[in-house]
Amino acid sequence: MVSTGVRVILIIGIVSLLGDFVYEGGRSVLPDYMRQLGMDAFTVGAALGVAELAGWAARPVGGLLADKTGKYSLIVKMGYAGLIVIPLMGLVSVWWLLVILAFLERVFRGMRVPARDAMLVRMRGDVKVGKAFGLHELLDQVGAGGGPLLAIAVLSILPTPYVYMSLTIPYILLLFTLMFVPSHVEKAHETSELKPARSVAVFSLAAAFNTAGLLPVPLLLYMISVTAGSGSWLIPAAYTVAMVVDAVAGLFLGMFFDRWGLKVVALVIPLSVLPTVFIYSDVALLMVSAFLLGVVIGAQESIFRAMVAELAHANGLGSAYALYGLAFGVGAAVAGTVFGYMIQTGRSVLELVLYAAAMQAGSAIFLFKTAKLRK
């Protein structure tokens, strides 16, 4: 018989699956669509990096709102309903409107994620935290792989805007599924209870440096667009590779985390340098880069989140995830801007790799400090 904790994880996971189907399907062609509308590597990297920051900056708002009101499930539902902006992207024909919708999508995501993660931790029953996040990430990434596959099918017969319009169908299914999200209301926490542990702040800095030195997926897709041509099915195919690997890696890394803890997180740091090595290569090696990015993203979405749960106080989990998310978002903005500028100005692979390695060294330092604080 399925336990209550597993049932809750499955329901939230299916909601995440459909949500990811919608927004990852749209994001799989977004850099190419931006390129079609006249944006270059720097503007794509900077715009999507700052949009990512806006989304992560929204997490303190969503996290604090969840902890202060106690209405976790309501915030989750409202955040997913905001994905209506994805089908609307197919109706725009100027780059700045596309950028605005991309910002809104990230903000809605930022508002819902801390409440969703707090629900996973609180309602997982006797399921271990690493396994809970790993199972959730597996379901999440099934949708993340399905959306780009739909994009591949649409692009084989129709132009890019129709990809966004086709995502209306899974969006309607998402709205229906939201009705089954279990109600989760807690007593509102006092402000004094919401301060995350110091170890959460230090680990958040480790995550920020890790993200700042990781080649952003949108820029990888942009380079595939340059290499294979605008509208190529290879663009969402690379995104599918990253998301499928993300799903599998997240599940296994979550189980490894339950056994070995912080040591598993440490292994991800040097791996994060490798995707940058192939940035100027042919499509085949760019696919290898997508594979490697999938492993790192799977770690970020499973064991990094599980680490926050282990470091946080019993109260204020939403606030802890918000702090972590804000630091992560700053790293994403830095990565998009710096990598985008370096690619646009023709910097060498060696320069890009040295930058990535320097950021990962910073991440390792703060991860070591996190380990000391846990003793």
ABEGO torsion letter per residue (X at the ends): XBBAAAAAAAAAAAAAAAAAAAAAAAAAAAAAAAAAAGBBAAAAAAAAAAAAAAAAAAAAAAAAAAAAAGBAAAAAAAAAAAAAAAAAAAABABAAAAAAAAAAAAAAAAAAAAAAAAAAAAAAEABBAAAAAAAAAAAAAAAAAAAAAAAAAAAAABBAAAAAAAAAAAAAAAAAAAAABBBBBBBBBBAAAABBBAAAAAAAAAAAAAAAABBBAAAAAAAAAAAAEBGBAAAAAAAAAAAAAAAAAAAAAAAAAAAAEAAAAAAAAAAAAAAAAAAABBAAAAAAAAAAAAAAAAAAAAAAAAAAAAABBABGAAAAAAAAAAAAAAAAAAAAAAAAAAAAAGBBAAAAAAAAAAAAAAAAAAAAAAAAAAX
